[in-house]
Amino acid sequence: MGINSNRVEHFLDHETTTVTISTETMPPLELHRVCLPPHKTTFQKLRHRLSEIFFPDNPLHQFKNQTWLRKLVLGLQFFFPVFQWGSSYSLDLLRSDVISGLTIASLAIPQGISYAKLANLPPIIGLYSSFVPPLIYTILGSSRHLAVGPVSIASLVMGTMLSETVSYAEQPILYLQLAFTSTFFAGIFQASLGFLRLGFVIDFLSKATLVGFMAGAAVIVSLQQLKGLLGIVHFTTQMQIVPVLCSVFKNKNEWSWQTIVLGTIFLMFLLTTRKISMKKPKLFWISAAAPLTSVLLSTLIVFLLQSKTQGISIIGHLPKGLNPPSSNMLYFHGPYLGVAIKTGIVTGILSLTEGIAVGRTFASLKNYQVDGNKEMMAIGLMNMAGSCSSCFVTTGSFSRSAVNYNAGAQTALSNVIMASTVLVTLLFLMPLFHYTPNVILGAIIITAVIGLIDYQSAFRLWKVDKLDFLACLSSFLGVLFISVPLGLAIAVGVSVFKILLHVTRPNTMVLGNIPGTQIYQNLIRYREALRIPSFLILAVESPFFFANSTYLQERILRWICEEEERIESNTNESSMKCVILDMTAVTAIDTSGIDTICELRKMLDKRSLQFVLANPVGNVMEKLHQSNILESFGANGLYLTVGEAVADISSLWKAQP
Amino acid sequence: MGINSNRVEHFLDHETTTVTISTETMPPLELHRVCLPPHKTTFQKLRHRLSEIFFPDNPLHQFKNQTWLRKLVLGLQFFFPVFQWGSSYSLDLLRSDVISGLTIASLAIPQGISYAKLANLPPIIGLYSSFVPPLIYTILGSSRHLAVGPVSIASLVMGTMLSETVSYAEQPILYLQLAFTSTFFAGIFQASLGFLRLGFVIDFLSKATLVGFMAGAAVIVSLQQLKGLLGIVHFTTQMQIVPVLCSVFKNKNEWSWQTIVLGTIFLMFLLTTRKISMKKPKLFWISAAAPLTSVLLSTLIVFLLQSKTQGISIIGHLPKGLNPPSSNMLYFHGPYLGVAIKTGIVTGILSLTEGIAVGRTFASLKNYQVDGNKEMMAIGLMNMAGSCSSCFVTTGSFSRSAVNYNAGAQTALSNVIMASTVLVTLLFLMPLFHYTPNVILGAIIITAVIGLIDYQSAFRLWKVDKLDFLACLSSFLGVLFISVPLGLAIAVGVSVFKILLHVTRPNTMVLGNIPGTQIYQNLIRYREALRIPSFLILAVESPFFFANSTYLQERILRWICEEEERIESNTNESSMKCVILDMTAVTAIDTSGIDTICELRKMLDKRSLQFVLANPVGNVMEKLHQSNILESFGANGLYLTVGEAVADISSLWKAQP
């Protein structure tokens, strides 16, 4: 049974005796039975399965063995994380939160206005959206660093999808209605994903997909900004790269040089500050302050040079005051309901993905946990509330959360500070933005989205996993040339196809023994591994499913034929007598797989080859047992390890030659 | 390192010395390096991958090292299997083939007429389809027992899908055109699946799906026959169970007692013969001869009692003569092209699935191989040829192939004998069928499809795999209540969902050592397995993909927390110092999985826990290497086996306490 004879010798040296133990003469000792998993009823199995699907994090764990009062407190803290950190809040924390809150406010105000423009909405909606949702998130959210507000991707997607049906210029009220309704559906969708604990749905947007998608979206967003940067008035509402570029060059006569000069200067300024902060993370405040500085400076320039800057389009009048209620604008019937729902679901998924990814990133930096499902409910409820108070879709923004983190935010209270600053702006400072040129918003957007083009990640994908790169590329090209939802769908399709391909065409290999050990490994990978005469040891690396059972049957038979040919051409080798299938990596089996194993056994029987299974995992063993096929394998058909199978069967052969 | 001390003692008995070797005091000996798979360029990998995807059976294998002439002969035999068996054909074989050919002809003629009725086509088309396609299959097909002709499922589906758009009663020419066109597209689709070696597509119709689908189709087909059996004239063209049953009971006044009496008698007769043959397979010829006997008998009865059987509808005039050409009837443009293509693809997939499954079944009984892709091309070409010679979709029929096999068919020549018999019938015997009552066709169809309701298989699915049963049930109910293509689509969806679920929520478990061995197994399954103090050994049973990386991270952290709690409550146990992740069953990894492992390492680092990987498989190792994350694990982060990891790390701890 292949005990390492070197080692045995080594020990025996103490006794000054040398015994050389040959593997061949060793009798098989103490075989280990392959056990079934402990018996469970169908109902118990279902319960276990469902709890693994929906409650992998075991959220009720902390409630165990507690008094009723304690349970109540824990329950409150569970649903409103504010009670968790609020009870131990201190002045020290407040100081940090105020500083970080003010910092992100300086970023949130210009970005809010810009992203509202990106969604083809009035700029003021962007400020409204930076006020109500952060307050709600503070109460419900479990991340301490998430800075909540409008984000570029979701704004872009909402703008695109709604503009394809309704034009803001022609039907502003309807457009607004649809925007709020989409936000409402996004919220409903997000909250129900969280409530139904279906959070894993967003996992299907793999990182590879997102890298491609974000880069595509960033390119599209940047190109769209050429409208503002060049001062073009008549621009396409389509989002694909071809019509946008056509639109840019067709309307050359509308290019305004004042706009171009102003835009280029501030774009340079913003990109330079971004670069500085990227090189020295301690100087994060430079890029954080740059957008507001640009807005103020450019507004001042346009205001002072009013007479000479006629060509520069400005934001114009903005109403003062708090968010007006908008629940009466929700649109629940009529021809555009479908568009609103679709837009809601797509923006909902995207904003959820961003919010949760951002939350998890900063949580892991500070070593605390963010509960995905709870976050979904928080983001969903905040969007539902937002849709009733003139906000469009919001989530945790990556850029602002990074600034928040760097500025030393300690709790979600920094969102309250930010919201208060926005409140002050809404109440008193709106007239300041009257002369703000639109071109500056374009520059801010470009600076914000340019970081989404992560070519280093794309290169790494190429290096490590070609299929991941394919998913990335197809979502990039899909977004650029087809449309945002279709690009996403294609990329998800490629990702799922990858899983199916892995199952449909799994790896199979021949194993050999590493001399002196009980280790059996791939012959091709481990040069030192040796074939065991008369045995063919195969391993399959995947579940045995309907999708691969035909393939595996053919492939295993081919391995056997190839082995037979090899032995034939090698006259001094003994003929093959036994095929061992190492099932260690066969993680599951279904009825088609069981049939295939049965079929293989019969076929090998006809060729007078013994067929042996080694180490089936728990649920495979259970199914083999339930289907009664183990009986047909007989007493020597199942072993716990390949080593025990080889040892026992060869000793049997010796006993009855 | 856990050498079985029992065994060592046993050997030392020869030397009359007893040495007890304790696992704890053993120094770690000879660690094995984890190897990378041999280096391959991206192109080599791609080539290997593609050859596994498209050429798993290595069809060019036999051409290696052959002369040009031999290659030519082999090539001919490869594309036209007739040359393979034809060259060694003998009179003995011919005798067997004639007997079996005549037997299946006696079955093919009544079934052909019946199945044409099932597809709402004139009965003569069924005979045409039993003439040309078998001849072509004889030349191209690689199965020796397949009896080719129309089959119930494909006929039903074609009838359903076409009747939903066009009624044969109202537009017979258009209906015929669409039927031939669908057959043509079915053929094109089948042949290209074979040519492009995409045969694995049909594997996605798992056996579970097919059991449900066939049972559903059989119920629908049987209910449809109530039209003929009860003599109803006005009947719904819909196929779902509800409208069909409504139709039966709404038209009670059309029920004809003569028809019912005749139908019931012959149905009883057919079912009885079926039962006899099922009980005694040697008497297969009883059920094989019964349909033709019924047709002849009932025709005689109706002919003799002409005056008294006015209420019984008869087939009526059938044209004598060979298949007329129908290539001019193919319909390649116009509003119904979409329906024709869709029908072609669905019937194409279904007939392919049946044909290949039947071919494989009988091939495995006689221990020869059927090449799936070649069969697809044969069936596809035969349908394309059929569509140009007034045939509708054909494939290998299960019931007739079984009879063929039992009657002792030796080669595909039995198809030629059958076709010749059909030819004689077409040329001379058509007037015989003038008085054949339609009710007898209904009885023949019911007898043929009733065997498709395989409740035993369904019960076995329930017993062995609940999710397979769910796929079966959903295809059954989908076909009954929604529609045939949608029922199929739902079932495929459920099957794919099953694969995704397996990957999204994989099993994770804690391993323990089986004392005295190097075996590490699931603690819950193996009662004798013991935890190793200071170690937590986890195993993951699935690839590490984007779809499960969040789950696995959470789940692994939960295992660690639970272990910490367990140790806390168990004061005399030493604290956990190292987490070993057994990657044996992690059959693949993608970039998200790599990120998760990195992330886990960092998190465990913060908790001062060592994180170690054991036995990554080839391609996982390759990706870990390419992404350079192994470096962060350090020298003691990767071991070939869990046993070596435990031994080496604990000895290191002892060295530096």
Interface residues (C-beta under 8 A of the other chain):
Chain A: M1 I3 N4 N6 R7 V8 H10 F11 L12 H14 E15 T17 V19 I21 M26 L29 E30 H32 C35 L36 P37 P38 T42 L46 R49 E52 I53 P56 D57 N58 F200 D203 F204 S206 K207 A208 T209 S364 N367 G372 R460 L461 K463 V464 D465 K466 L467 D468 S495 V496 K498 I499 L500 L501 H502 V503 T504 R505 P506 N507 M509 I514 G516 T517 Q518 I519 Q521 N522 I524 R525 Y526 R527 E541 S542 P543 F545 F546 A547 N548 S549 T550 Y551 E554 R555 L557 R558 T584 A585 T587 A588 D590 T591 S592 I594 D595 E599 K602 M603 K606 V617 G618 N619 K623 Q626 S627 L640 T641
Chain B: M1 I3 N4 N6 R7 V8 H10 F11 L12 H14 E15 T17 V19 I21 L29 E30 H32 C35 L36 P37 P38 T42 L46 R49 E52 I53 P56 D57 N58 F200 D203 F204 S206 K207 A208 T209 S364 N367 Q369 G372 R460 L461 K463 V464 D465 K466 L467 D468 S495 V496 K498 I499 L500 L501 H502 V503 T504 R505 P506 N507 M509 I514 G516 T517 Q518 I519 Q521 N522 I524 R525 Y526 R527 E541 S542 P543 F545 F546 A547 N548 S549 T550 Y551 E554 R555 R558 T584 A585 T587 A588 D590 T591 S592 I594 D595 E599 K602 M603 K606 V617 G618 N619 K623 Q626 S627 L640 T641
